[in-house]
């Protein structure tokens, strides 16, 4: 039902050694899918920010909202500045770990 441990290890390594906007976008989608498997499906009417706030409230964290802001910046910004990989990886790992408990 949840992501296999081997897949998570692969994603951690891939995310670490191949940092790119495409990698981040894939990792974010994997996280959304994992949350859905956990029973926390995003409603069609929810924006990403609303959904992130719901996840944060559900788990009593702030990481999903922060991660979503990075994700939106990656998708919509015009200047294409570099993503802060250390922050993004930490936030992603924190949320994915919570979904495994």
Order of alpha helices (4+ residues) and beta strands (2+ residues): alpha-alpha-alpha-alpha-alpha
